[in-house]
């Protein structure tokens, strides 16, 4: 397996995914318990998943692995099909596999794995909607996936809002703006409606979700962050900045889809970063979202770098990801 991931062939990308999957299996097998919930009072989807898995640890851990694999394949496949990098590359598969790994281990692994899946699906569909082509089905799927994040954790509502703004600015058509708004609101409305069918008040459910979205968390996410995890996030941010600079330097040769995708990614990332800094209810889940966005942007750095620099940067990222997973 070559370390120059920008020039990976398909089998090398799959080999990397298998390696990280085996690593994840070891982590979830010998690590702390896999929980389905996170620091949020209103999480109807995670409550449903807790009931569906019957609280059986083996089922939850197996589900984490399956969701991880599906998330990596979903996001990497969409980047390859939409050509958002300066050259066609399988680098996204290797990067997604490595960068998602430390985000789906630990006490709330299932919670983070579900967020990883929905964010990967949202970005994957969004890439098909930011260029010249019209794809109402992809547009609705992107916003539906993003809207589902708010049913997992209320503070993640900033993600569908930011993505909706980016897509509305990109499409500039009333019909498509309506699709975006409906797709974003449908998951929450469905949760409130199902709660009403079960005998609860529709308004009370909506109020509980709102309180969960704005209520301060008991501890700030950075207070319990380990040094390896901080180093992993700092290194990821550094590569993200360099990737953005490289992308802007080649703006004249980028396709319309690539330019639209990067504008949307930048907007969503900035909104998530601001939410992490200033939103009282911000938790580790927003960090997971930020890492997934970064995983979709970093391949540009590896495509534009020479083989030696690419290999060194990837090895460092791999080592920091493994350290951050402990």
C-alpha positions, 0 to 999 in steps of 0.5 A, spaced: 500 500 500 503 506 497 502 512 502 501 517 496 494 517 497 493 522 491 495 516 487 491 510 490 488 505 486 481 503 488 484 496 491 489 501 495 483 505 498 479 499 500 485 496 503 486 502 507 478 502 509 479 495 511 485 496 516 481 502 519 475 498 520 479 492 523 482 498 528 475 500 529 473 493 531 479 493 536 477 499 539 470 498 540 471 491 542 476 493 548 474 500 549 469 503 554 461 501 552 458 504 546 452 508 548 447 511 544 446 518 547 450 524 548 449 530 552 442 532 549 435 532 553 431 531 546 434 526 541 428 522 539 432 518 533 437 516 538 432 514 543 428 510 538 435 506 536 436 505 543 430 501 543 431 498 537 438 495 539 435 493 546 441 495 549 445 490 547 452 492 547 454 487 541 448 490 536 450 497 538 458 496 537 456 492 530 452 498 528 457 503 529 462 499 524 457 498 519 455 505 519 462 507 519 464 503 513 457 506 509 459 513 511 466 513 508 464 509 502 458 514 501 462 521 502 468 518 498 464 516 492 460 522 491 467 526 491 469 522 486 463 522 481 462 530 482 470 532 481 471 537 486 478 536 486 483 538 481 484 531 479 480 525 479 483 521 486 481 516 491 484 520 496 478 521 499 476 514 501 483 514 505 482 520 508 475 519 510 477 512 513 482 515 517 479 522 520 472 519 521 476 513 526 477 517 532 470 520 532 466 514 532 470 511 538 468 512 545 462 512 550 458 515 545 460 511 539 453 510 536 451 517 537 457 519 533 456 514 528 449 516 526 451 523 526 457 521 521 452 517 517 447 523 516 453 528 515 456 524 509 449 523 506 448 530 506 455 532 503 454 527 498 448 529 495 449 536 496 455 536 491 451 534 486 446 540 487 451 546 487 453 546 479 449 547 473 445 541 473 438 540 476 437 535 481 431 536 485 431 529 488 439 530 490 437 537 493 431 534 497 436 528 500 441 533 502 437 537 506 433 531 509 439 528 511 442 534 514 435 535 517 436 529 521 442 531 524 437 536 528 433 530 531 440 526 533 442 532 537 438 539 537 445 543 537 446 540 530 440 545 527 446 550 525 448 545 520 442 544 516 441 552 516 448 553 514 447 548 508 440 551 506 443 558 506 449 555 501 444 551 497 439 557 496 444 562 494 447 557 489 440 555 486 436 562 486 430 559 484 423 559 488 421 552 487 428 549 489 428 554 495 422 550 497 424 543 496 430 546 501 426 548 506 421 542 506 427 537 506 430 541 512 424 541 516 420 535 515 425 530 520 423 535 526 416 535 524 415 528 523 418 527 530 413 532 533 407 529 529 409 522 532 410 524 539 403 527 538 400 521 535 403 517 542 399 522 546 404 528 547 403 535 546 405 537 539 407 544 542 411 541 548 415 536 544 417 542 540 419 546 546 423 541 549 427 540 542 428 548 543 430 548 550 435 542 548 438 547 542 439 553 547 440 550 554 448 550 556 451 544 557 454 541 563 461 542 561 465 545 555 467 540 550 474 542 550 475 541 558 475 534 557 479 534 550 485 529 551 492 532 548 492 527 542 485 529 540 487 536 540 493 535 536 489 531 531 484 537 530 489 542 530 493 538 525 487 537 521 485 545 521 492 546 519 491 542 513 484 544 511 487 552 511 493 549 506 488 545 502 483 552 501 489 556 499 491 551 494 484 550 491 483 558 491 490 558 487 487 554 482 480 557 481 481 558 474 481 551 472 476 548 477 469 546 475 463 550 476 461 544 481 468 544 485 467 552 486 460 551 488 462 545 493 467 549 496 463 555 497 458 551 501 463 547 505 467 553 507 460 556 509 458 550 513 465 550 516 465 557 518 458 556 521 460 550 525 466 553 528 462 559 530 457 555 533 463 551 537 465 558 540 459 561 542 453 556 542 451 555 549 449 548 547 455 546 543 458 539 544 463 534 541 458 532 536 459 539 532 467 537 532 465 531 529 461 535 523 467 539 522 472 533 521 467 530 516 467 537 512 475 537 513 475 530 510 471 532 504 476 538 503 483 535 505 484 531 498 486 537 495 492 538 499 494 531 497 493 532 490 497 538 489 503 536 493 509 532 491 509 524 493 514 525 499 510 531 502 503 527 501 506 521 504 509 524 510 503 528 511 498 522 511 503 518 516 502 524 521 495 524 520 494 517 521 498 517 527 495 522 530 488 519 528 490 513 532 492 517 538 486 521 538 482 514 538 485 512 545 
